[in-house]
Amino acid sequence: MNLKIRIKYIFYYLLFNISGCLIAIKYRTCDDLINSAENKYTLLGFLSIGISYIGISIISLMISRDLIIKPDNFPFFSPYDFSINNNFLSSIIGVDNEKKFKKAYGVISSLLLVLTVTSYIILINKYEQQQLTEYGIIENVKVKEINYDIKHNPYAFFEYKKKKYEINFLANSLKVNDSVKIIYSNKNPCIVEYLKEYDGKQKN
C-alpha cells in the first residue's frame, strides 16, 4: 500500500471519528429523565457512534490490509466495496486470504469500537468536569415538581440560572419544595449536576 492510499484511509478515519465525537459532545444532555427514554438525544447519541464506526471500519480495513495482504499493490477500496459484493475480496486476494482478512477486520473493528465508545465517555465526562471546575456556579434550588419515567422512577424538576434553564435529576429522597444545591457551568449552563455528586467526584 503506497503512502497516498494510507493517508486517504487515515483522513477518512479522522473525518468520521471527529465528526461523531463533536455530535456526541454537542447534543449530550445532563437531564436524567431525558436520558432514561428514547428521544432525539439518544438517537443523536447512536448517530454519533454510527458515524464514528464508519471511520473505524475504514481504519480497520487499512490495518487488515497491512496484516494480511502482502504484497499490497491494490488501489484504495472501502468496506462498502466488499459489503455489497461478496466476491470482491476473493477476486483480488484469493479465497484463503479473504477468510483471514475478514476475521482480522472483524476483530480489529470490534476492539476499536469499544475503545472509541470508552474514549467518548471519558472525554465527555472530563469536559463536563472541566467546565464545572473552571466556570462552576453554585445555586440553591427548590424542587418544583416530581416527574416520572415509564418505569415510574421519580425525578426532581428544578429551574435554575434565574429560571432560564430547567433540569430533571433522580429525586432520591427529595420531595416538592425541598431545597438542594446544584452546580452548573456559567459558560455552558446545560452542564449541571448535584453539588454533592460533583464534590464526591473531586475527592476521588
N, C-alpha and C positions, 0 to 999 in steps of 0.2 A: 504494500500500500504506500503510495507516494505521499509526500508532505501535504500537497494540495488537498487530497481526499481526506487526510487525517484532520486538517484544520476545518474542513467542511463539517465533519462529524462533531467536532468539539464546539464549533459555532452553534449548530442547531441544538446541541445539548444545553449549552449555556442559555440560549434564547428561550427555550421552552421551560427550563428549570427556573430561571429568574422570573419569568412571567407568572408561573404558577405560585412562586413564593410571594410575589407582590400582591397577587389576588388574595392569598391566604391572610396576609397582614392587613390589607385594606378593609376586607369585609369580615374580619374577626369581630365577634361581639362578646362582651363580658356578661350579658344577660343570661342568667341560668335558666329562666323559663323558656326563652327563645332557643337555647341550646338543647333543651330537653325534647324538642319535637322537630319534625321535618318541616323546613321552610326554606326561604331563599338563601339564608345564611348557610344552612347545612348543604344545600345544593351547590352553592358557590365554593364551599369547602371541598366537596367531591370534585368540582370542576377544576380547582387548583391542583389537586392531586392528579387528575386525568391529564392536564396539560403538562405537568412535570413528568408524567410517565412516558409521554411521547419523547421527551428529551432523554429519559432513562433508557428507553428501548433503542434509541439511536446510538448512545454511547456504549451500550451493551453489545450492540452489533459490531462496533469498531473493535472492542476488546476481544470479542469472539473471533473476529477475523484474524486478529494478531495471534491468538492461541491455536486456531485450527487450520487456517488456510495458509499453507506455506509451499511454494512462494505465492504471494498475493499480488497478482498483476491485474486484478479485476477493477473495473470502474466503480464509482460510488453507487451503492444501492441501499435502500431503506428497508425497514421492517415491513412496510406496506407492500413492497415488491414481492416478497415471498409469502406474505399472508394471503394475497389474492391469487397467487399462482403456486399450487402445490409442487409443481415440477421445476420451479425457478432455481432453487438451490442445487438440486441434484443434477440439473443440466449444466451447471458451471463448475461445481466442485465434486460431483460424484455422490452416489448413494451413501457410502460409508462415512464420508466426511460430513454429509448433510445431517446424519443422526448425531454425530459428535458436536456439530455446530449448534443444532437446536437444543441439545442438552446443556451445553455451556451457556448459550444465550438465555435459557430459562433460569438457570441458577444465578447468573450474574444480574439479570434484570430484577429478580425477586429480592436479592440482597440489597441492591441499590435502592429499590422501592422502600424497603424497611428503613434503610439508612436515611433516605430523604425525608420520609414522614417523621422519623425521630428528630431529625435536624430541624424540620419546620417547627415542631412543638417546642424544642429547646430555644430556637431563635425567637419565636413569638413571645414565650414566657420571659426571656431575657429583655426583650424590647419593652414589654409592659412594665417589668420591674424597674428598668432604667427610667422610664417615663415617670413612674410614681416616686422614684428616689430623687430625681432632679427637679421635677415640676409638681410634686405632690401637694395637694391642698386637703387639709383635714376638715371635715364638716360633720356636725351633729345633725342627724336627720330623724324624722319620725316616720313610722310605718303608716302609710296612708290606707292600705288595704292588703288583704291576703288573697293571692290568686292561686289557682291550682292547675296542674297539668293533667293529661289524660289518665295518669295513674293516681291522681288525687294527692300528689305531693304538694305541700304548701310552699308558697314563695312570697316573700315580703316585698311589697311595692313601695319604692321611695321616689321622691323628687329631690333634686339637688342642683347646686350652682344657680341659685335664685329661680328655681323651678323651671330652668331651661332644659334640663335633662331628666330622664327617668330610667329606672332600672329595676329588675326583679332579681333578688337573691334568694337562695334557700332560706326559709324562715327560721329553721331550727326551732327555738322555743319562743321566738318573737311573736307578739300579737299587735293588733291595730293600736296605734298611738304610743307604742313603745319607742324609746329613743335608742339610737345606736350610732356609733361613729364610723364613717367611711372615709376613704382617701381616694381622690381622683387626680388625674393629670390635668393641670391647668392648660397645657399645650394641646392635649387630646383628651377632652373630658369623657369620651366614651370608654376610656380605660379607667376602671373603678373597681374597688373591692372593699370588703370589710377591713377596717383598720387593724382589728385583732388578727386577721389572717395575714395581712401584709407584714405586721410585726413578727409573726411566727416564722415567716419565710426569711426575714432578715437575720433571725437568730440561728437558722440552720446553715 
